[in-house]
Amino acid sequence: MNNSIITFIGAGNMASSLIGGLISKGYCPMHIWASDPNQEKLQSLQQQFGINTSTDNHQAVAEAKVVIFAVKPQAFASVAQGLANAIQQKRPLILSVAAGIDLDHLQQWLGQDAAIVRCMPNTPSSIGYGAAGMYANKLVTDEQRQQAKQIMEAVGRAVWLEKEELINIVTALSGSGPAYFFLMMEAMVQAAQQLGLSAEIAQMLTVQTALGAAKMAGQEATDLIKLRQQVTSPGGTTEQAVEVLVAGGLAELFAKALAKATQRAIELSKS
């Protein structure tokens, strides 16, 4: 893996996160290329990580064994079609981190015989705590699947999906999920302020509580229900609060929210 050239088409936040994660795991910077029309972005990546950069996509993919498309969805078609001949000649593994672009379109633009993995990462990838769902077409070999997972796990955790349409649910759950937690934390901070805490103390306690709860939940084989029950003493303060949340339909609200986000992901993929 460390001897393979990895090329990023696009030098935005996700590319930067993945590049930083790979290098932190020991990947050689000189085996990484990034291409983008924005010279300032390329210069920033080169200075920060010591990688190879180019404004010429063809130069960047010339020796690549893995090509990661990290471009905006609206620009994907033109960029991919411009590289189609080079991709078909070199046959690298393709990773796409663009939301809403399905395999049918990717193969239409890059070639029906291209080995492609769709990835749905999220914004915490920028700090090494990302969560990603992945789906590979039938042309991806076992070795390439391992390569793809190593790349995505350089910035967090990644799981393989059995069906491509499950990526829409991953988009709704972990792709959009950070916003749900931020919204909940906003509400907790506001409620604590209304009860008398300062904004600074309310936010610090809220964020630290969320971090601690996530750490506990992230332990292997953890039962979330048991964790909640351990905090919820009969007749105590937590029980009173939880009863309000349950009575208010919290579970139903999340079910509706994820269903709505999933449907939107499906609509975007079709458009």
Buried (B, 14 or more C-beta within 10 A) or exposed (E): BEEBBBBBBBBBEBBBBBBBBBBEBEBBBEBBBBBBEEEEBBEBBBEEBEBBBBEEBEBBBBEBBBBBBBBEBEBBBEBBEEBBEBBEEBEBBBBBBBBBBBBEBBBBBBBEEBBBBBBBBBBBBBEBBBBBBBBBBEBBEEEBBEBBBBBBBBBBEBBEBEEBBBBBBBBBBBBBBBEBEEEEBEEBBEEBBEEEBEEEEBBEBBEEEBEEBEEEEEEEEEEEEEBEEEEBEEEEEBEEEBEEEEEEEEEEEEEEBBEEBBEBBBEBBEE
